[in-house]
């Protein structure tokens, strides 16, 4: 699924440990990013791999291919690759 919106980064949560507090390997580290969509004012939550470079307060145009995944009984969108124009 491809998504595109203009927004502001509201929150960045890094997930670098498992539920027992053990450090995750580098390829398993993710960040949950909460954006405010400028058009609707609603929130959009996406999960990015490590090294995304996003910061709270940053204005962004998000264009990405995402994979919907149910995790912990919630629908999560994992960013796979930036979308092609």
Residue pairs with C-beta under 8 A, 6 or more apart in sequence:
1 65
1 66
1 67
1 68
1 77
2 63
2 64
2 65
2 66
2 83
3 62
3 63
3 64
3 66
3 77
3 83
4 61
4 62
4 63
4 64
4 83
5 35
5 37
5 38
5 39
5 44
5 61
5 62
6 37
6 38
6 39
6 59
6 60
6 61
6 62
7 35
7 36
7 37
7 38
7 44
7 59
7 60
7 62
8 35
8 36
8 38
8 57
8 58
8 59
8 60
9 33
9 34
9 35
9 54
9 55
9 56
9 57
9 58
9 60
10 34
10 35
10 36
10 43
10 56
11 33
11 34
11 56
12 31
12 32
12 33
12 34
12 54
12 55
12 56
13 31
13 32
13 33
13 34
14 29
14 30
14 31
15 24
15 29
15 30
15 31
15 32
16 23
16 24
16 29
16 50
17 23
17 24
18 24
26 50
29 49
29 50
30 47
30 48
30 49
30 50
30 78
31 47
31 48
31 49
31 50
31 52
31 54
32 45
32 46
32 47
32 48
32 76
33 45
33 46
33 47
33 48
33 52
33 54
34 43
34 44
34 45
35 43
35 44
35 45
35 46
35 60
35 62
36 42
36 43
36 44
37 43
37 44
44 62
45 76
45 77
46 62
46 64
46 66
46 77
46 78
46 79
47 76
47 77
47 78
47 79
48 54
48 79
49 79
52 79
54 60
63 82
63 83
63 85
64 79
64 80
64 81
64 82
64 83
65 79
65 80
65 81
65 82
65 83
66 77
66 78
66 79
66 80
67 77
67 78
67 80
68 75
68 76
68 77
68 78
69 75
69 76
69 77
69 78
70 76
